[in-house]
Amino acid sequence: MTIIAAVKQLEREEHNRTSVMAKNLRLQTQTGYTLLDGINVSFEAGKNHLIKGPSGVGKSTFIKALAGIFPFASGVVKLPAGKK
């Protein structure tokens, strides 16, 4: 039997900055296990960023959530205007 977690949908918004921002980001598996919670981060355009952690912690899932292709995410992702 597969259990699919009830997750509040991720909100994607545009803003007038060049950064990508995540506010109160929460990532869960389809069974409801929380991978990441309460993530607040800003990625400034033109700068290098490192996402580091042990295997299975949710690094790739975090990137998928920012891209809007991970279905079990909640919170807000803000993108530069016209980049949605």
N, C-alpha and C positions, 0 to 999 in steps of 0.2 A: 504494500500500500504506500503510495507516494503522498507526502504531506507538503503542501505548498503554503509557505508562510504568507500571512496578510501583511504586506508592507505598504506604508504610505508612499505614494509615487514621488519620484524625484522631480523637483521643479527646475526648469531651465529658463534662465532670464538673460537678457542682454543688458549691458551697461556701457557707459561712455569711457571706459578705461581700456588699456591694451592688455590687461591681465586676465587670467582665468582664475576664478575664485570658487572655493567650496565652503559652504557654511552648514554646520551641523550635519555633515554627511554621515550616513549610517549604511553599512553594507551587510547584507545577510545572505545566507545560503537559502535555497528553496525550502529547506526544512526548518528555517528560523534561527539557525546558529548565527550569532553576530560575529562577523569578521573584523569590522572596524566600526567605531562609534564616536560621535562627537568631533569629527575631523573638521577643522577650520584652517584653511590654507589659501595662500595666494601665490600664483606663479606669474612673475613679471615677464613680459615679452622681452626677448633679447638676452635673457640670463639663462645660465645652465642650472639645472635642478637634478638632484639625485634622490631617487626613491629607493630606500634600502631596508631590507629586513630578511628574516629567515624564510625558507621555502614554505609556502602555504599560508602566509600571513595575510595575503590579499593585495599585493602590489599590482599585479596585472588587472585584478578586479577593480581596483581603484581607478586605473586608467580607463577601463571600460565604462565605469560609471561617469567619469568626466566626459567621455565621448557620447554618452547617452545610449549605450548599447547593453547595459547590464540591468535586467528587469527588477532586481531585488535591492534597490537603493532608495533612500529617502534623504531629504535635505534640499539644499539649493545649490545649483551650479550657475555661476554668472560668467558669461562669455562676452568678449568685445562685440559691440554693435556690428551687425552684418556678418557675423561668423557662426551663426547658429547652425 
